[in-house]
Amino acid sequence: MEYVTLGRTQITVNRNGFGALPVQRVSKEEGARLLRKAYDNGINFFDSARAYSDSEEKIGLGLSDVREHIYLATKTMATTVEAFWKDLETSLEMMKTDYIDIYQFHNPSFCPKPKDGSGLYEAMLEAKEQGKIRFIGITNHRLPVAIEAVESNLYDTVQFPFSYIADKKEEDLVRLCKEKDIGFICMKALSGGLITRADAAYAYLAQFDNVLPIWGIQKDSELDEFIRFNEQPPVMNDEIQALIKHDREELAGDFCRGCGYCMPCPVGIQINTCARMSLLLRRSPAGGHLSEKGQAMMKKIEDCLNCGQCKSHCPYGLDTPELLRKNYEDYKTFLK
């Protein structure tokens, strides 16, 4: 079994972290069962967020009796001090715990700092003094914000998208975290489903000894794969190297990562799926995407107002309306 230490926190955990966003999509009983199964098979780091509906509640249901043997990370999207404390108290109640190991600002548009006028970082410090949190973290999809957070030395951990289709800038961020002794929590290790080989994703990330991937899990088949990795960790070999080379070439350039920060759309377009449909059709079974339901979803693109709201919210600076248009035109060629 392989382990990762999250920088100066000295938190050392199984290399397979549990990303608890997807468990909001299953029943409370099923979510709690999956979480407990993960723990019973050696996974001891669980990441959630106040924004993930009942994900935290399921963690409390499934894991509260083994609290001293696990590490919990969660997040707040609060923009005011009042909302910060409300989120923190709710998270503690839902997860049935009196402290959170890593409390994270959830994808803020700026890097909270002391005396910046928001009071948010001061609230983090007060929560730490009260013993309600142990370490301060930040998550982001904006590289400049993540770099600023690392260089500020105000954060114990940074959570950022990272996978084998990342470019040198993201790899440099990982190395900077190691240099600064800041824990790196990796989200989107499968790039929102565009990477279809978890073993290749694992082998790539394992080359960075300071990276803790959190895998989004909502069913047994997904969890079983990562449990197998505990005993038989995938390693980089010629076949995986060739696959990574192929995927990097196919996914080069601007593409939607599916993060969803462009949502909701005022006319109901499922932007974070529609804007990457061309890739999904070529990298996963196409049947579901081409079904009557899939066609209706894509047809909504015709209702686009060109309001620019999605484009202004994209942390990657993509021209989202143009991506939607191109993906729709490509999609229609599959229906002929």
C-alpha positions in Angstrom: 0.0 0.0 0.0 1.3 3.4 -1.0 1.1 6.6 1.1 1.4 10.4 0.6 2.3 13.0 3.2 0.6 16.4 2.7 3.5 18.7 3.2 3.9 20.5 6.5 0.6 19.1 7.8 2.4 15.8 8.2 -0.9 14.1 7.4 0.1 10.8 5.9 -2.7 8.9 4.1 -3.4 6.2 1.5 -2.6 7.4 -2.0 -6.2 6.8 -3.0 -8.2 9.6 -1.5 -12.0 9.5 -1.6 -13.7 12.4 -3.5 -17.2 12.5 -2.0 -18.8 14.8 -4.6 -20.5 11.9 -6.5 -22.0 10.2 -3.5 -24.5 13.0 -3.4 -26.1 11.2 -6.4 -26.9 8.0 -4.5 -29.2 7.3 -1.5 -28.0 8.0 2.1 -27.8 4.4 2.9 -25.8 3.6 -0.3 -23.5 6.5 0.1 -22.7 5.6 3.8 -22.1 2.0 2.7 -19.6 3.0 0.0 -17.7 5.3 2.3 -17.5 2.6 5.0 -16.4 0.1 2.4 -13.6 2.4 1.4 -12.4 2.8 5.0 -12.6 -1.0 5.6 -10.2 -1.4 2.6 -7.6 1.1 3.7 -8.8 4.4 2.3 -8.5 7.0 5.1 -8.8 10.5 3.4 -12.2 11.8 2.5 -12.9 15.1 0.8 -16.3 16.8 0.6 -17.8 20.3 0.5 -20.8 22.2 1.9 -21.9 22.7 -1.7 -22.1 18.9 -2.3 -25.7 18.7 -1.0 -25.9 15.7 1.4 -22.3 14.4 0.9 -21.1 15.5 4.3 -24.2 13.9 6.0 -23.3 10.6 4.4 -19.8 10.9 5.7 -21.2 11.4 9.1 -23.5 8.4 8.8 -20.8 6.0 7.4 -17.7 7.1 9.3 -18.4 8.9 12.5 -17.6 5.9 14.7 -14.1 5.7 13.2 -13.4 9.4 13.2 -10.1 9.1 15.0 -8.7 6.8 12.3 -9.6 9.1 9.2 -8.8 12.5 7.9 -11.7 14.8 6.8 -11.4 17.7 4.4 -14.3 19.9 3.3 -14.9 23.3 1.8 -16.8 26.5 2.1 -17.9 28.8 -0.7 -18.7 31.6 1.8 -18.0 35.2 0.7 -18.8 36.7 4.1 -17.6 36.0 7.6 -21.2 35.2 8.7 -21.6 32.7 6.0 -18.2 31.2 6.8 -19.2 30.4 10.4 -22.6 29.1 9.3 -21.0 26.7 6.8 -18.4 25.5 9.3 -20.9 24.7 12.0 -23.2 22.9 9.5 -20.3 20.8 8.2 -19.3 19.8 11.7 -22.9 18.9 12.5 -23.4 16.9 9.3 -20.1 15.0 9.6 -20.7 14.3 13.3 -17.3 15.6 14.3 -16.0 18.5 16.4 -13.1 19.3 14.1 -12.1 19.2 10.4 -8.6 18.3 9.5 -8.4 20.5 6.4 -10.9 23.3 5.9 -10.7 24.8 2.4 -11.9 27.9 0.6 -13.9 26.5 -2.3 -12.7 27.9 -5.6 -12.7 31.6 -4.7 -12.1 34.1 -7.5 -9.3 35.6 -5.4 -6.8 34.4 -2.8 -8.1 35.3 0.6 -5.4 37.0 2.8 -5.3 38.8 6.1 -6.4 42.4 6.0 -7.9 42.0 2.5 -11.2 43.4 3.7 -13.2 40.2 3.4 -12.3 38.9 6.9 -12.3 35.4 5.5 -8.8 34.4 6.3 -9.1 35.9 9.8 -12.1 33.7 10.3 -10.0 30.7 9.3 -7.4 31.6 11.9 -10.1 32.0 14.6 -11.6 28.6 13.7 -8.2 27.1 14.0 -7.6 28.8 17.4 -10.9 27.3 18.6 -9.8 23.9 17.5 -12.6 23.5 15.0 -10.1 23.1 12.1 -6.5 21.8 12.1 -5.2 23.2 8.8 -6.2 25.8 6.2 -6.5 24.9 2.6 -7.8 26.4 -0.7 -9.1 24.8 -3.9 -9.2 26.5 -7.3 -9.4 26.0 -11.0 -7.5 29.3 -11.7 -3.8 28.7 -12.0 -2.8 32.3 -11.0 -4.9 32.1 -7.8 -3.4 28.7 -6.9 0.2 30.0 -7.5 -0.6 33.1 -5.4 -1.9 30.9 -2.6 1.3 28.8 -2.6 3.6 31.8 -2.8 1.8 33.5 0.1 2.7 30.7 2.4 -0.7 31.2 4.1 -2.1 27.8 3.1 -1.2 24.3 4.3 -2.7 22.6 1.3 -3.8 23.5 -2.3 -6.3 21.5 -4.2 -6.1 21.9 -8.0 -7.0 19.9 -11.2 -4.1 17.7 -12.2 -3.8 14.8 -14.6 -1.5 13.4 -17.3 -3.1 15.8 -19.8 -1.8 18.8 -17.7 0.9 20.9 -19.2 4.2 22.1 -17.8 2.5 25.0 -15.8 0.5 22.6 -13.7 3.5 20.3 -13.2 5.5 23.4 -12.1 2.7 24.1 -9.5 3.1 20.6 -8.1 6.8 21.1 -7.8 6.4 24.5 -6.2 4.1 23.0 -3.6 6.8 20.4 -2.7 9.5 23.2 -2.5 7.3 25.2 -0.1 6.2 22.1 1.8 2.6 22.6 1.0 0.3 19.6 0.5 -1.1 19.1 -3.0 -4.5 17.5 -3.3 -5.3 16.5 -6.8 -8.8 16.8 -8.2 -10.0 15.9 -11.7 -7.3 13.2 -12.0 -9.5 11.6 -14.7 -10.2 15.0 -16.3 -13.9 14.8 -15.8 -14.2 11.4 -17.6 -12.0 12.3 -20.6 -9.3 9.9 -19.2 -10.7 6.5 -19.4 -7.8 4.5 -17.9 -7.6 4.9 -14.1 -4.4 2.8 -14.0 -2.7 5.2 -16.4 -3.9 8.2 -14.3 -2.6 6.6 -11.1 0.8 5.6 -12.6 1.3 9.2 -13.9 0.4 10.8 -10.6 2.5 8.3 -8.6 5.6 9.9 -10.2 5.0 12.9 -7.9 5.5 11.8 -4.4 3.7 14.8 -2.9 0.4 14.4 -4.9 -2.7 13.0 -3.3 -5.4 12.2 -5.8 -9.0 12.2 -4.7 -11.1 9.9 -6.9 -14.8 10.7 -7.5 -16.6 7.5 -6.5 -20.3 6.7 -6.5 -20.5 3.0 -7.2 -18.8 -0.3 -6.2 -17.1 -0.9 -9.6 -15.2 2.4 -9.3 -14.3 1.9 -5.7 -13.2 -1.7 -6.3 -10.7 -0.5 -8.9 -9.0 1.8 -6.5 -9.0 -0.8 -3.8 -7.1 -3.1 -6.1 -4.6 -0.3 -6.6 -3.8 -0.4 -2.9 -2.4 -3.9 -3.3 -1.2 -3.7 -6.9 -0.3 -0.1 -7.6 -0.1 0.6 -11.3 3.4 1.6 -12.5 4.6 3.6 -15.5 5.5 1.2 -18.4 5.8 1.5 -22.2 2.2 0.8 -22.8 1.0 3.5 -20.4 3.5 5.9 -21.8 2.2 5.4 -25.3 -1.4 5.9 -24.1 -0.5 9.1 -22.4 1.3 10.4 -25.5 -1.8 9.5 -27.6 -4.2 11.2 -25.2 -2.1 14.3 -24.9 -2.1 14.7 -28.7 -5.8 14.1 -28.9 -6.7 16.5 -26.1 -4.2 19.2 -26.9 -5.5 22.8 -27.0 -8.7 24.3 -25.5 -11.3 21.9 -24.2 -13.9 21.9 -21.6 -12.8 20.2 -18.3 -16.4 19.8 -17.1 -15.9 21.7 -13.9 -19.4 23.2 -14.0 -18.5 26.8 -12.8 -20.3 28.1 -16.0 -23.5 26.7 -14.7 -26.4 27.3 -14.4 -27.3 28.5 -17.9 -30.2 30.9 -18.1 -31.9 28.8 -20.9 -31.0 25.4 -19.4 -28.1 24.3 -21.5 -26.1 21.5 -19.8 -22.9 23.4 -20.7 -20.4 21.3 -18.9 -21.5 18.2 -20.9 -22.4 19.8 -24.2 -19.2 21.8 -24.5 -17.1 18.7 -24.5 -19.5 16.3 -26.4 -17.1 15.8 -29.3 -14.5 14.4 -27.0 -17.0 12.3 -25.0 -18.3 10.7 -28.3 -14.8 9.6 -29.2 -13.6 8.6 -25.8 -16.6 6.7 -24.3 -19.5 4.6 -25.5 -21.5 6.9 -27.8 -24.9 5.2 -27.4 -26.1 7.2 -24.4 -24.9 10.5 -25.9 -26.8 9.8 -29.1 -30.0 8.7 -27.5 -33.3 10.7 -27.7 -32.4 12.3 -24.3 -28.9 13.1 -25.5 -30.2 14.7 -28.7 -32.7 16.8 -26.7 -29.9 18.0 -24.4 -27.7 19.0 -27.4 -30.6 20.7 -29.2 -30.9 23.1 -26.3 -27.7 24.8 -27.7 -30.0 26.3 -30.3 -31.6 28.4 -27.5 -28.2 30.0 -26.6 -28.7 33.8 -25.9 -25.0 34.5 -26.4 -25.2 36.4 -23.1 -21.6 35.6 -22.3 -22.4 34.5 -18.7 -20.7 31.1 -19.1 -17.7 32.6 -20.8 -17.2 35.1 -18.0 -17.4 32.4 -15.3 -15.0 29.9 -17.0 -11.8 29.6 -14.9 -9.9 28.4 -17.9 -10.8 31.5 -20.0 -12.5 29.4 -22.7 -14.8 30.9 -25.4 -17.7 28.7 -24.1 -20.4 29.8 -26.6 -18.0 29.0 -29.5 -17.2 25.6 -28.0 -20.9 24.8 -27.7 -21.5 25.8 -31.3 -18.6 23.6 -32.6 -19.6 20.6 -30.5 -23.2 20.9 -31.7 -22.1 20.9 -35.3 -19.8 17.9 -34.8 -22.6 16.1 -32.9 -25.0 16.4 -35.8 -22.5 14.6 -38.0 -22.9 11.5 -35.8 -26.6 11.5 -36.4 -26.4 11.2 -40.1 
